[in-house]
Amino acid sequence: MRCADSSWFDAHASRRGVGLLEVLLALTLLGSVAAAGMTVRSRLVRATAAGHQRQVAVEAADALLTTWWLSAEAGRVVPRHGSGQVAGPDRLRWTTTTRKMVLTRGGLRPQASQANVGSAGGAQMDQVRLEMWPMDPVGGRQGGPVYAVDVLLPAVPGRVQ
């Protein structure tokens, strides 16, 4: 009888051991899935915030360009080399840089030097790049501008802002 009892006990003990291993394996798998889910959620939140920041930058750039465009008709010049802050709670700053271009029948080309302006036979143009930079970048990383747009304007002789 003792033999029969011990074999019954051994069979139930081995089942409990497999059950414990299964539970530990399931908990490990569940922990891995939860960690992966949190990583995906974190990336999604960061991407959503970056997308919102880009949308705000596009809207701010549009407002600046509209203001400058309408002001240009009143005798003001679009800033060729400038910077400033965008009014509002989104904390953006803008910069403009200019690249001299020549518009010919062959297309738009960078102006190689001031000496060949007359020989190029084309219209002088300014390619003004407006860049929108975050003052508080998403994720704390300051890489590049959130948004940039190029505007082609007639060159203003003798005047650089």
N, C-alpha and C positions, 0 to 999 in steps of 0.2 A: 504494500500500500504506500509505503514511503516512496517507492520508485514512481508510482503513478502520480502522486502529489507533486513530486519534484518536476516531472516532465510537464505537468499542467502549469506549474509556476514558471518554468523556463519559457514555455510558449507565450504566456501573457507578458512576461518581462521583456522578451524580445520584441513583441508588438509595441509595448510602451516606448522602447528605445527608438524604433523606427518612427513612431509618432512624434517624438521629441525632435528627431532629426528633420522630419518633414516640416514641423513648426518653425524650427530655426532657419531652414532653407526658405520657407515662405516669407518669414520676416526679413531675411536678407534681400530677397527679390523685391519685396514691397518697399524696402528702404531705398533700393537702387532706382526703382521706378519713381518714387517720391522725389529723390534728389534730381533725377533727370527732368521731372516735371517742373521743379522749382527753377532749374537752369533755363528751361524754355520760357517760363513765365517771366523771369528776369530779363531775358533778351527781348521778349515781346514788349515789355513795359519800356525798356530803353529805346527800342525802335519806334514805338508810338510817340514817345517824348521827342525824339529826333525829327520825326515826321511833322509833328506839330510845330517845332521850332523852325523847320524849313518853310512850312506854310506861312507862318507869321513873317518870316524874312522876305518871302516872295511878295506878300501884301504890302510890307513896309517899303520894299524897293519900288513897287508899282506906284505907291503914294508919293515917294520922293521924286521919281521920274516925272510923274504927272505935274507935281508942283514946279519942278524945274522947267519943264517944257512950257507950261503956261507962263511962268515968270520970264522965260527967254523972249517971249513976244513983247513983254513990257520993257525990254532993254537989258535984262539981266542975262548973264552967261552961265551955262551949266558948269559947275566946278570941274575943271580938268584934272587938278591934283588937289584933293581935299579929303577931309575926314570930319566925322561928327557922330553924335549920338542920336538915335531915333527916340522921339518922345513916346512915352507909354511904359506900361509895366513889363514889357517883354525884354528889356535891357539888350538892345542891339546897337551896334555901332557900324558906321558905313565908311568906306574909303573909295576914292576914285583915283585912277591912274590913266594916263593918256599915252597912246602909241601913235606916232605919226604914220599916216598911210598915204598912198597915191592911188587915185582911181583913174584907170585908163580903159581903153577899149578892151584890153586883154583881161581886165578884172581889177580886183583890189589887191595891192601889194604893199608890204611895209616899205617905208621910205628909207633907203639905204643911208643917205647923208643929206645934209642941207645943200651941198654943192650940186647935186644932180636933180634938184627940184625942177628947174626950168627945162632941162633936157628930157625929162620923163614925158612931158607933153600931156599930163593929166591933171586932174583937180586934186588939190591937197585936202586931205580929210584927217580928222582926229577920231581914233577909235578909243572911246572912253569906256573903261571897265568900272562898273559899280559893283563892289563886293559888300556883302552883309556878313558881319562877324558877330558871334554871340559873345556877350560879356560874361555869361555864366554857361559855358558849354555843357552839353548833356554828357554825363559820365565823367566830368572833370577833365576831358581831353580836349586840348586846343589843337586841332589839326589844321584845317583850312577854313575858308569862308563857308558859311551855311548855304549861301546862294550868290551867284555872280551873273551879271548880264552885261553884254557889250552893246554900246550905242555908237552909231557912226554919225558924226557931225561935221559940218564944214569947219575947216581950220580957221582959227582966229589969228590973223597975222599980228605978230609982235606982242601977243598977250597970252601968258600962261598963268593959270590960277593954281 
